[in-house]
Amino acid sequence: MAKSLHDEIAEKLAKKFGTEYKSDEGIDIVDKTRKRVIEVETKRESLSQGIDQVKRSSLARYLAVPKSLVKKASETTENTGIGVMSGTGRILKRASRKN
């Protein structure tokens, strides 16, 4: 069976950051060495669910999205303190501890 875009992005990021992708529990990627969590979202309608998933973390919080969702993810995370990164791991909007 072919992997979903979500799984492809999550596995690529986990490998890049030297951690593991947990597909079956909570936040997709927890990178304790870099002190950040990453939730992968590949659909416009699931962005708010991704925000809910990471918002309580004490680590830097990021949504990783494909190119087609970068603008919408940046708008949706405005004033939340949640950052946005590309599907390749490039930080497009830095996370802050606003909320």
CORQUIQUI-V228122 format. One record per residue. RES is the residue in one letter. SS is DSSP state (alpha for helix, beta for strand, coil for the rest). OMEGA is omega in radians with two decimals (NA if undefined). D_CENTER is the distance of its C-alpha to the mean C-alpha in Angstrom with 2 decimals. Layout:
# CORQUIQUI-V228122
res={RES | RES}
ss={SS | SS}
omega={OMEGA | OMEGA}
d_center={D_CENTER | D_CENTER}
This chain:
# CORQUIQUI-V228122
res={M | A | K | S | L | H | D | E | I | A | E | K | L | A | K | K | F | G | T | E | Y | K | S | D | E | G | I | D | I | V | D | K | T | R | K | R | V | I | E | V | E | T | K | R | E | S | L | S | Q | G | I | D | Q | V | K | R | S | S | L | A | R | Y | L | A | V | P | K | S | L | V | K | K | A | S | E | T | T | E | N | T | G | I | G | V | M | S | G | T | G | R | I | L | K | R | A | S | R | K | N}
ss={coil | coil | coil | coil | alpha | alpha | alpha | alpha | alpha | alpha | alpha | alpha | alpha | alpha | alpha | alpha | coil | coil | coil | coil | beta | coil | coil | coil | coil | coil | coil | coil | beta | beta | beta | coil | coil | coil | coil | beta | beta | beta | beta | beta | beta | coil | coil | alpha | alpha | alpha | alpha | alpha | alpha | alpha | alpha | alpha | alpha | alpha | coil | coil | coil | coil | coil | beta | beta | beta | beta | beta | beta | coil | alpha | alpha | alpha | alpha | alpha | alpha | alpha | alpha | alpha | alpha | coil | coil | coil | coil | coil | coil | beta | beta | beta | beta | coil | coil | coil | coil | beta | beta | beta | coil | coil | coil | coil | coil | coil}
omega={-3.13 | 3.11 | 3.08 | 3.08 | 3.10 | -3.13 | 3.12 | -3.14 | -3.10 | 3.14 | 3.12 | -3.13 | 3.12 | 3.11 | -3.13 | -3.08 | 3.05 | 3.11 | -3.14 | 3.11 | 3.13 | -3.04 | -2.99 | -3.10 | 3.00 | -3.08 | -3.06 | -3.06 | 3.06 | -3.10 | -3.05 | -3.14 | 3.10 | 3.07 | 3.11 | 3.03 | -3.10 | 3.05 | -3.13 | 3.06 | -3.09 | -3.14 | -3.13 | -3.06 | 3.14 | 3.13 | -3.12 | 3.08 | 3.10 | 3.09 | 3.11 | -3.11 | -3.04 | -2.94 | -3.12 | -3.12 | 3.08 | 3.10 | 3.04 | -3.00 | -3.12 | 2.89 | 3.03 | -3.04 | 3.03 | -3.09 | -3.08 | -3.10 | -3.05 | -3.10 | -3.12 | 3.12 | 3.11 | 3.10 | -3.08 | -3.12 | 3.12 | 3.11 | 3.09 | -3.05 | -3.14 | -3.14 | 3.13 | 3.04 | 3.13 | 3.10 | 3.09 | 3.10 | 3.11 | -3.13 | -3.11 | 3.09 | -3.07 | 3.10 | 3.06 | -3.13 | 3.13 | -3.08 | NA}
d_center={24.14 | 21.62 | 17.95 | 15.66 | 13.37 | 10.42 | 12.16 | 13.07 | 9.72 | 8.55 | 12.06 | 12.23 | 9.43 | 11.01 | 14.30 | 13.62 | 12.67 | 15.45 | 13.93 | 13.61 | 11.47 | 12.69 | 12.93 | 15.36 | 14.38 | 11.98 | 8.51 | 7.63 | 7.79 | 9.90 | 11.26 | 14.34 | 16.17 | 13.91 | 13.32 | 9.56 | 7.00 | 3.50 | 3.09 | 4.22 | 6.72 | 9.89 | 12.35 | 13.34 | 14.75 | 11.76 | 9.73 | 11.77 | 11.22 | 7.44 | 8.73 | 11.46 | 9.59 | 8.29 | 11.17 | 13.74 | 12.34 | 14.66 | 12.36 | 10.44 | 7.34 | 4.32 | 2.67 | 3.49 | 6.80 | 10.36 | 13.02 | 14.55 | 11.91 | 11.37 | 14.30 | 13.63 | 10.07 | 11.84 | 14.67 | 13.02 | 11.34 | 14.72 | 16.37 | 13.72 | 12.81 | 9.06 | 8.08 | 6.83 | 6.79 | 8.66 | 8.71 | 10.96 | 9.10 | 11.14 | 10.27 | 11.50 | 11.43 | 11.80 | 10.81 | 14.07 | 15.67 | 17.21 | 16.59}
